[in-house]
């Protein structure tokens, strides 16, 4: 025989578990969005730097282009390496979750 009110306690426990699961799923989704934003910003910054190098501009100009592009995409450039017509960048997106991403772009002959 069950005691009166035990169903209420069980329902409260199930609601608490469901709440924790929903919060966890939200945090995972948030992290995935931050990672995607960081990767998109890194890709765009690497392309901007490589494009600048392909136009015959200096490595400093390529870094500035990568920095501006990263900022325009909500990220902060943390490193930019240029060699020939290739650029490798790393960016950070500071949102509720911090995400890091790297990208490499190289402009080759047609």
C-alpha positions as CSV (number, residue, x, y, z in Angstrom):
1,X,0.0,0.0,0.0
2,X,1.4,3.4,-0.9
3,X,1.3,6.3,1.4
4,X,-0.7,9.3,0.5
5,X,1.5,12.0,-1.3
6,X,4.1,9.6,-2.6
7,X,3.0,10.1,-6.1
8,X,3.5,13.9,-5.7
9,X,7.1,13.3,-4.5
10,X,7.7,11.0,-7.5
11,X,6.3,13.5,-9.9
12,X,8.5,16.2,-8.4
13,X,11.6,14.1,-8.8
14,X,10.7,13.3,-12.4
15,X,10.2,17.0,-13.1
16,X,13.6,17.8,-11.5
17,X,15.3,15.2,-13.7
18,X,13.6,16.6,-16.8
19,X,14.6,20.1,-15.9
20,X,18.3,19.0,-15.5
21,X,18.1,17.3,-18.9
22,X,16.7,20.3,-20.6
23,X,19.4,22.6,-19.1
24,X,22.1,20.1,-20.3
25,X,20.7,20.0,-23.8
26,X,20.6,23.8,-23.9
27,X,24.2,24.0,-22.9
28,X,25.3,21.5,-25.5
29,X,23.4,23.4,-28.2
30,X,24.9,26.7,-27.0
31,X,28.4,25.2,-27.3
32,X,27.7,23.9,-30.8
33,X,26.5,27.3,-32.0
34,X,29.6,29.0,-30.5
35,X,31.9,26.5,-32.2
36,X,30.1,27.0,-35.6
37,X,30.4,30.7,-35.3
38,X,34.1,30.5,-34.5
39,X,34.7,28.1,-37.4
40,X,32.9,30.4,-39.8
41,X,34.8,33.4,-38.6
42,X,38.1,31.5,-38.9
43,X,37.3,30.4,-42.5
44,X,36.3,33.9,-43.6
45,X,39.4,35.5,-41.9
46,X,41.8,32.9,-43.6
47,X,40.2,33.6,-47.0
48,X,40.5,37.4,-46.5
49,X,44.2,37.0,-45.6
50,X,45.0,34.7,-48.5
51,X,43.1,37.0,-50.9
52,X,45.1,40.0,-49.7
53,X,48.3,38.1,-50.2
54,X,47.2,37.0,-53.7
55,X,46.7,40.7,-54.5
56,X,50.4,41.2,-53.8
57,X,50.0,43.0,-50.5
58,X,52.2,42.6,-47.5
59,X,51.8,40.1,-44.7
60,X,50.8,43.0,-42.4
61,X,48.0,43.9,-44.7
62,X,46.9,40.3,-44.8
63,X,46.8,40.2,-41.0
64,X,44.8,43.4,-40.9
65,X,42.3,41.9,-43.4
66,X,42.0,38.8,-41.3
67,X,41.6,40.8,-38.1
68,X,38.9,43.0,-39.6
69,X,37.0,40.0,-41.1
70,X,37.2,38.1,-37.8
71,X,35.8,41.1,-36.0
72,X,33.0,41.6,-38.5
73,X,32.0,38.0,-37.8
74,X,32.0,38.4,-34.0
75,X,35.4,36.9,-33.3
76,X,38.8,38.0,-32.2
77,X,41.9,37.0,-34.2
78,X,44.5,35.4,-32.0
79,X,47.1,34.4,-34.6
80,X,47.7,34.8,-38.3
81,X,50.6,33.2,-40.1
82,X,51.3,34.0,-43.7
83,X,53.7,32.2,-46.1
84,X,53.6,32.8,-49.8
85,X,50.0,32.8,-50.8
86,X,48.8,30.8,-47.8
87,X,47.3,32.1,-44.6
88,X,46.6,30.2,-41.4
89,X,44.5,31.9,-38.7
90,X,43.1,31.2,-35.3
91,X,40.2,33.0,-33.8
92,X,38.2,33.1,-30.6
93,X,34.5,33.7,-30.2
94,X,33.7,35.0,-26.7
95,X,30.0,34.4,-26.1
96,X,28.4,32.7,-23.2
97,X,30.8,29.8,-24.2
98,X,34.2,30.5,-25.5
99,X,35.1,28.7,-28.7
100,X,38.3,28.5,-30.6
101,X,38.8,27.6,-34.3
102,X,41.6,27.4,-36.9
103,X,41.4,27.7,-40.6
104,X,43.9,27.6,-43.5
105,X,43.4,29.1,-46.9
106,X,45.8,29.0,-49.9
107,X,45.4,30.8,-53.2
108,X,46.9,28.6,-55.9
109,X,47.5,29.1,-59.6
110,X,44.4,28.9,-61.9
